[in-house]
Amino acid sequence: MPQISRFFGIVIYMYFNDHAPPHFHAEYAGDEAVYTIETLETLRGQLPRRAHSMVVEWASLNRYELMDNWHRARRMEALEQIDPLD
């Protein structure tokens, strides 16, 4: 599962040719959650409140880049790194 960003101990991943809806995976301290790109709704899993808030903030700032990577992953192309949350 390719890593596309890392910040404050949070790692963001996307699988190649993954199922719909467009989404990404976030891991923090052994916890994992899956978020939709369009609504940033949690599909499954859970992160601690602070980590969840940072993931949602980061994703809202990078929605275009996430969708671009989603399309790349569906075509089995290399994914682009996305800048971390500052």
N, C-alpha and C positions, 0 to 999 in steps of 0.2 A: 504494500500500500504506500504510494509515494507521498512523502511529506511535502507540503506546499508552503507552510509557514510555522514559525515557532516564536513564542513570546511569553515571558513571565511563567515559564514552566508548562505552558499549554502548547500542545503540538496539534497541528491541523493536517489532516490527510484527505485524500480522495482516491477511491479505487478506480481502476480502469474498467470501462464498459459496465459500470454498475447500473442497478435498476432505477427506474423513475420513482418518485419525482427527483429533480436535481437536488443534490444534497452533499454535505461534507461531514467528516468525522472529526471530533475534537477529543483529545485525551488530556487528562490532568491528574497527577498523583494516583494513577491506577484506576481512575474513573473514566468512562467514555460516554459521549452523547453524540447523536446524529441530528443535524439541523438541516431543514430545507433552506435552499438559497433564496427562494422567492419571498417567503414569509418569516424566515428565521425561527420557525416553530420547531420545537424538539420532537423528532420522530420517535426516538427511543433513547433510553439511558438517561443519565443525570450527572451534572457536574456540581461541585459546590457553588453556592450563590455568587461569590465574587468571581470565580473563573467563568461561570455562565455569563455574567454581565459583560466581562471583557470579550468573550467570544462573540456575543451579539453586537457589541460596539464595533469590533474589528470587522465582522462580516457586513455590517451595514455600510461601512466605509469602503468595502472592497467587493460589493455585490457584482459589479461588471466583470472584474477579474475572476471571481469564482465561477460565473457562468461561462466565461471563456475557457477556463480550465475544465469545466464539466463537459463542454463540447469536445475539447481536445481528448479527454479521457474516453469518451464514447467512441472516438475515432482511433483509439489506441496510440495517440501521439504523445510526445513528451509534454509534461505539465510545467507551467511557469511558476517560479517562486513568487509569493506575494509578500510585500513588505509587512513586517510585524507591527503590532500596536506599540506606540511609543509611550 
